[in-house]
Amino acid sequence: MTSPLLDVSELSVTYPGRGFRARPQEVLHAVSLHVREGETLGLVGESGSGKTTIGRAVLGLVKPSGGRILLRGQDITHVPAKVRRRLARDIQVVFQDPYTSLNPSLTIGDILSEPLVVQGASAPDARARVRELLDHVGLPADASARLPREFSGGQRQRVAIARALAPKPRLIVCDEPVSALDLSTQTRVLDLFIDIQRRTGVAYLFVSHDLAVIRHVSHRVTVLYRGDVVETGAADRITTSPEHAYTRGLLLAAPVADPARQRERREERRRLAALELSVKKVS
Amino acid sequence: MSTSPTTSSPSAEPGRKSALHTLLRDPQAVISASILLVIVLLGLLTPLLTDHGPNDSSLDAVNAAPGTPGYLLGGDKSGRDILARLLNSINTSVVSALVGASIALAVGVTCGLIGGYFSRRVRGVTEWLFSLVMTFPGLLLLIVLLPVTDGDYRVTMLIFGVLLSPGIYRLVRNLVVGVSNELYVDAARVSGLPDRRILRRHILYVVRGPIVIAAAFLAGSSIGVQSGLAFLGIGSNEVASFGTMVSDGFANLYEEPLQFIWPSLLLGIMTASLVLLGNALRDALEGGRPKASGLPRSQGRRPVPAADGTGRPGATDAVSGLLVVEDLSIAYPTPSGELKEVVSGASIRLEAGETLGLVGESGSGKTQTAFAALGVLPPEAVVARGSIRLDGRELLGLPETELRAVRGTSIAYVPQEPMSNLDPSFTVGAQLVEGVRAATPLSRREARERVLALLDRVGIPDPKRTFDSYPHQVSGGMAQRALIAGAVASRPLLLIADEPTTALDVTVQAEILDLLRDLQKELNMAVLLVTHNFGVVADSCDRIAVMRHGTIVEAGSTAALFDEPGHPYTRMLLDSILDEATVRTDGPASPEISRENAAPGTEAS
């Protein structure tokens, strides 16, 4: 157990420029991070921080322009399509939007059994596994015959989680999986994620813009800002006493649901902002 | 609730009807399909229905009248049986339609899938190829190629199919490009599905509707072209075709007009049925336009204010406040024609200079309530009852012109998505100036000065540059600041902000909330803040109204509501908030248990 489950080192991703003769844009600048077996690494950052791009690079949906991605020591940065398909057994995904991440014309049963059948399971085995998966994520067994549009956002996200669990992966990339959900649903789905991790020992690369969500599910947290890692550390430290000024700002910016405490935080934040402004003026 | 799908199943059932089911209930589809079926059957049963071949001529039957024994529809000028020729022409048409449509589909769909799904370079090649095909003058090419086709209409239709394929290619390519960006296609890739399977199961399956529809039209146009060519006398004379029959009948028009009528009629019925069937297919597969609910439209626009006419004369005076919404009910017509209430009896009150947070989960009706106050509900919305008064003046039922004046000066609005509320083809400045001039009698110059000053006030670092920028050139936070500047330009009494920070980053959100709070104090305006985020509420609101299923379950001062929520729903919402206490404490899971997935249900918590 020396090498971590997922080891990303010096990862860079460049998107081609949009428009005539536009320069290509590097959205990730040599980012390094790792995820151990059975743990949750929270990736937090604002829009344009590159957090989603890291997830997509690990999944093979974008091609890195530099760096390496190792899964259990095996280099998966640039692998042929056939090897990549086999990796589906180890790496899975849950996307943000439960409305577009399920094919509207397939039944839940088909959605869940398809990856199994492709990986060589027999039809009865796949059916049994689907039942087990539905039970795992707290959906009734008769869900299998129904279409995605018959379910609410939270239920669809449960289906997406079941699909990710189907091949018994070692790592699930969760790309803002609860951002589109209502508050009460969000908490239940997060608890489901934690529950599944305890039961199956799967690791999560958990991408979110919401520090509260990250704090709830992560063991360790990496903070990103404009394609660079700002800091990485244990979840309770990063989300309570961060070292870096950017993380502190991020933490103070998120309003807390307590009028009195929020007033204090707001004053603290405005004081820091004013301080920063005066420092800038002096220099 | 969300964990018990059983509750959602009964209402969802009607939506499950398959396209075939819908099709079978559509008279247009049933009639046009039956006509086509009968015609095709007649063609197939030709040997049983007539003794004559299509080219057998007999001197006895020259221009024979209909009803002559053995010649049910009579004979033509060459003494051939018109019925036999008609039936054989049906077969020619059906073969033409099948060949033309299937070639066009085979070539167009295959290349469309490939061009749409794979890399840009592949698409470049297919694009070039089909553009080339499109440059060929279709009908002319078919005529020029006659020596190659040897007059065989089947080969001609084959070429015609290729000529038709660019249309299908474009259609499929566009659909596929759209679908390929869907997350479920990404999910299928991550699931390890080979491209071939993704194309077949996830892409072709989803885009099949428009293809089926196009096929009906392709068949119709193939029949048309085949007949047209035959009418011009291009191709073999041996083959019976509506075209040649029309041509023969045309020459004989003054003596025997019926000879011209028969083939024209059948050709017309066939192509018309195909087009009608295509339209019916479109409605069935693409879920045709919703049927009108049968309610007069004016009902939605001109509701009856209940507070004045329901025997509650004191109601108007009893509740005072800047904005008073009483017993508001908003309903929408469902496809079945019934009305479904999204807001049922909501009442809120907002004092001048106060910030009220309207909180609720998705579907609670909070945005609908805000839209009703703004008078911008969609036309199909029906305000069943209630009243909305601003400063004592009833807004419901107000004519659009007066409502517009109220919106410009007394009520302002800040939307959720700043970008989609700015017109991409005008500069930010021009749009704000237009708004200011509509609400005030300022000149263009003065309005411009005013807007620049406001942009500066809302904390935009370089107001001049933002003024001259197009919406896509500014960030979301800047766009929201600009919209706030425009909203407060006329010093409104009430600002309605619908999730103003939901689309923004958390640091930007804090700045926007600060800005709103400062402006509110400065201008002493009331703010109705619609949000789902309790942090935002705690930050900005004096009072809170909690909404659920279209009703206000609880309202009160922010401090009191957070301290002692009265309604169980409010308590549940507050309990779901992830605060600092919810930091994860258990260590990473042991990878050992992963070997065997533990049996479900063993988890105690």
HADDOCK unambig.tbl for C-alpha pairs under 7 A between the chains (distance, minus, plus):
assign (segid A and resid 37 and name CA) (segid B and resid 591 and name CA) 5.89 0.50 0.50
assign (segid A and resid 38 and name CA) (segid B and resid 588 and name CA) 5.14 0.50 0.50
assign (segid A and resid 38 and name CA) (segid B and resid 589 and name CA) 4.56 0.50 0.50
assign (segid A and resid 38 and name CA) (segid B and resid 590 and name CA) 5.97 0.50 0.50
assign (segid A and resid 38 and name CA) (segid B and resid 591 and name CA) 5.50 0.50 0.50
assign (segid A and resid 39 and name CA) (segid B and resid 588 and name CA) 4.32 0.50 0.50
assign (segid A and resid 39 and name CA) (segid B and resid 589 and name CA) 6.26 0.50 0.50
assign (segid A and resid 46 and name CA) (segid B and resid 505 and name CA) 5.78 0.50 0.50
assign (segid A and resid 47 and name CA) (segid B and resid 505 and name CA) 6.61 0.50 0.50
assign (segid A and resid 59 and name CA) (segid B and resid 190 and name CA) 6.55 0.50 0.50
assign (segid A and resid 85 and name CA) (segid B and resid 192 and name CA) 3.93 0.50 0.50
assign (segid A and resid 85 and name CA) (segid B and resid 193 and name CA) 6.62 0.50 0.50
assign (segid A and resid 86 and name CA) (segid B and resid 192 and name CA) 6.37 0.50 0.50
assign (segid A and resid 88 and name CA) (segid B and resid 190 and name CA) 5.81 0.50 0.50
assign (segid A and resid 88 and name CA) (segid B and resid 191 and name CA) 5.18 0.50 0.50
assign (segid A and resid 88 and name CA) (segid B and resid 192 and name CA) 4.94 0.50 0.50
assign (segid A and resid 92 and name CA) (segid B and resid 190 and name CA) 6.31 0.50 0.50
assign (segid A and resid 92 and name CA) (segid B and resid 191 and name CA) 6.91 0.50 0.50
assign (segid A and resid 93 and name CA) (segid B and resid 187 and name CA) 6.96 0.50 0.50
assign (segid A and resid 100 and name CA) (segid B and resid 182 and name CA) 6.16 0.50 0.50
assign (segid A and resid 100 and name CA) (segid B and resid 183 and name CA) 5.63 0.50 0.50
assign (segid A and resid 100 and name CA) (segid B and resid 184 and name CA) 6.24 0.50 0.50
assign (segid A and resid 101 and name CA) (segid B and resid 182 and name CA) 6.92 0.50 0.50
assign (segid A and resid 101 and name CA) (segid B and resid 183 and name CA) 4.44 0.50 0.50
assign (segid A and resid 101 and name CA) (segid B and resid 184 and name CA) 4.05 0.50 0.50
assign (segid A and resid 101 and name CA) (segid B and resid 187 and name CA) 6.83 0.50 0.50
assign (segid A and resid 102 and name CA) (segid B and resid 184 and name CA) 5.07 0.50 0.50
assign (segid A and resid 103 and name CA) (segid B and resid 184 and name CA) 5.62 0.50 0.50
assign (segid A and resid 103 and name CA) (segid B and resid 202 and name CA) 6.95 0.50 0.50
assign (segid A and resid 105 and name CA) (segid B and resid 206 and name CA) 6.70 0.50 0.50
assign (segid A and resid 115 and name CA) (segid B and resid 191 and name CA) 5.55 0.50 0.50
assign (segid A and resid 115 and name CA) (segid B and resid 192 and name CA) 6.89 0.50 0.50
assign (segid A and resid 115 and name CA) (segid B and resid 193 and name CA) 6.84 0.50 0.50
assign (segid A and resid 118 and name CA) (segid B and resid 193 and name CA) 6.55 0.50 0.50
assign (segid A and resid 135 and name CA) (segid B and resid 600 and name CA) 6.90 0.50 0.50
assign (segid A and resid 136 and name CA) (segid B and resid 600 and name CA) 5.64 0.50 0.50
assign (segid A and resid 150 and name CA) (segid B and resid 8 and name CA) 6.80 0.50 0.50
assign (segid A and resid 150 and name CA) (segid B and resid 9 and name CA) 6.55 0.50 0.50
assign (segid A and resid 150 and name CA) (segid B and resid 12 and name CA) 5.59 0.50 0.50
assign (segid A and resid 151 and name CA) (segid B and resid 5 and name CA) 6.57 0.50 0.50
assign (segid A and resid 151 and name CA) (segid B and resid 8 and name CA) 6.97 0.50 0.50
assign (segid A and resid 152 and name CA) (segid B and resid 2 and name CA) 6.44 0.50 0.50
assign (segid A and resid 154 and name CA) (segid B and resid 2 and name CA) 6.11 0.50 0.50
assign (segid A and resid 155 and name CA) (segid B and resid 2 and name CA) 6.25 0.50 0.50
assign (segid A and resid 155 and name CA) (segid B and resid 3 and name CA) 6.56 0.50 0.50
assign (segid A and resid 182 and name CA) (segid B and resid 361 and name CA) 5.84 0.50 0.50
assign (segid A and resid 182 and name CA) (segid B and resid 362 and name CA) 6.64 0.50 0.50
assign (segid A and resid 183 and name CA) (segid B and resid 576 and name CA) 6.31 0.50 0.50
assign (segid A and resid 183 and name CA) (segid B and resid 577 and name CA) 6.93 0.50 0.50
assign (segid A and resid 184 and name CA) (segid B and resid 573 and name CA) 6.16 0.50 0.50
assign (segid A and resid 184 and name CA) (segid B and resid 576 and name CA) 5.20 0.50 0.50
assign (segid A and resid 187 and name CA) (segid B and resid 576 and name CA) 5.98 0.50 0.50
assign (segid A and resid 197 and name CA) (segid B and resid 589 and name CA) 6.42 0.50 0.50
assign (segid A and resid 198 and name CA) (segid B and resid 589 and name CA) 5.27 0.50 0.50
assign (segid A and resid 199 and name CA) (segid B and resid 593 and name CA) 6.95 0.50 0.50
assign (segid A and resid 199 and name CA) (segid B and resid 597 and name CA) 6.77 0.50 0.50
assign (segid A and resid 199 and name CA) (segid B and resid 598 and name CA) 5.81 0.50 0.50
assign (segid A and resid 200 and name CA) (segid B and resid 593 and name CA) 5.87 0.50 0.50
assign (segid A and resid 200 and name CA) (segid B and resid 594 and name CA) 4.46 0.50 0.50
assign (segid A and resid 200 and name CA) (segid B and resid 597 and name CA) 5.31 0.50 0.50
assign (segid A and resid 200 and name CA) (segid B and resid 598 and name CA) 6.62 0.50 0.50
assign (segid A and resid 201 and name CA) (segid B and resid 589 and name CA) 4.93 0.50 0.50
assign (segid A and resid 201 and name CA) (segid B and resid 590 and name CA) 5.65 0.50 0.50
assign (segid A and resid 201 and name CA) (segid B and resid 591 and name CA) 4.77 0.50 0.50
assign (segid A and resid 201 and name CA) (segid B and resid 593 and name CA) 6.04 0.50 0.50
assign (segid A and resid 201 and name CA) (segid B and resid 594 and name CA) 4.83 0.50 0.50
assign (segid A and resid 202 and name CA) (segid B and resid 594 and name CA) 6.77 0.50 0.50
assign (segid A and resid 212 and name CA) (segid B and resid 578 and name CA) 5.68 0.50 0.50
assign (segid A and resid 212 and name CA) (segid B and resid 579 and name CA) 6.34 0.50 0.50
assign (segid A and resid 213 and name CA) (segid B and resid 578 and name CA) 6.86 0.50 0.50
assign (segid A and resid 215 and name CA) (segid B and resid 583 and name CA) 5.01 0.50 0.50
assign (segid A and resid 215 and name CA) (segid B and resid 584 and name CA) 6.41 0.50 0.50
assign (segid A and resid 216 and name CA) (segid B and resid 582 and name CA) 5.45 0.50 0.50
assign (segid A and resid 216 and name CA) (segid B and resid 583 and name CA) 4.83 0.50 0.50
assign (segid A and resid 216 and name CA) (segid B and resid 584 and name CA) 5.17 0.50 0.50
assign (segid A and resid 217 and name CA) (segid B and resid 584 and name CA) 5.83 0.50 0.50
assign (segid A and resid 218 and name CA) (segid B and resid 584 and name CA) 6.40 0.50 0.50
assign (segid A and resid 219 and name CA) (segid B and resid 584 and name CA) 6.70 0.50 0.50
assign (segid A and resid 219 and name CA) (segid B and resid 587 and name CA) 6.82 0.50 0.50
assign (segid A and resid 219 and name CA) (segid B and resid 588 and name CA) 6.88 0.50 0.50
assign (segid A and resid 236 and name CA) (segid B and resid 583 and name CA) 6.35 0.50 0.50
assign (segid A and resid 250 and name CA) (segid B and resid 507 and name CA) 6.16 0.50 0.50
assign (segid A and resid 253 and name CA) (segid B and resid 506 and name CA) 5.97 0.50 0.50
assign (segid A and resid 253 and name CA) (segid B and resid 507 and name CA) 5.11 0.50 0.50
assign (segid A and resid 253 and name CA) (segid B and resid 510 and name CA) 5.47 0.50 0.50
assign (segid A and resid 254 and name CA) (segid B and resid 506 and name CA) 5.83 0.50 0.50
assign (segid A and resid 255 and name CA) (segid B and resid 535 and name CA) 4.45 0.50 0.50
assign (segid A and resid 255 and name CA) (segid B and resid 536 and name CA) 5.96 0.50 0.50
assign (segid A and resid 255 and name CA) (segid B and resid 539 and name CA) 6.43 0.50 0.50
assign (segid A and resid 256 and name CA) (segid B and resid 535 and name CA) 4.49 0.50 0.50
assign (segid A and resid 257 and name CA) (segid B and resid 534 and name CA) 5.17 0.50 0.50
assign (segid A and resid 257 and name CA) (segid B and resid 535 and name CA) 4.11 0.50 0.50
assign (segid A and resid 257 and name CA) (segid B and resid 538 and name CA) 5.34 0.50 0.50
assign (segid A and resid 258 and name CA) (segid B and resid 538 and name CA) 5.59 0.50 0.50
assign (segid A and resid 258 and name CA) (segid B and resid 562 and name CA) 6.87 0.50 0.50
assign (segid A and resid 259 and name CA) (segid B and resid 538 and name CA) 4.36 0.50 0.50
assign (segid A and resid 259 and name CA) (segid B and resid 539 and name CA) 6.07 0.50 0.50
assign (segid A and resid 259 and name CA) (segid B and resid 559 and name CA) 6.35 0.50 0.50
assign (segid A and resid 262 and name CA) (segid B and resid 538 and name CA) 6.67 0.50 0.50
assign (segid A and resid 262 and name CA) (segid B and resid 539 and name CA) 5.83 0.50 0.50
assign (segid A and resid 263 and name CA) (segid B and resid 539 and name CA) 6.69 0.50 0.50
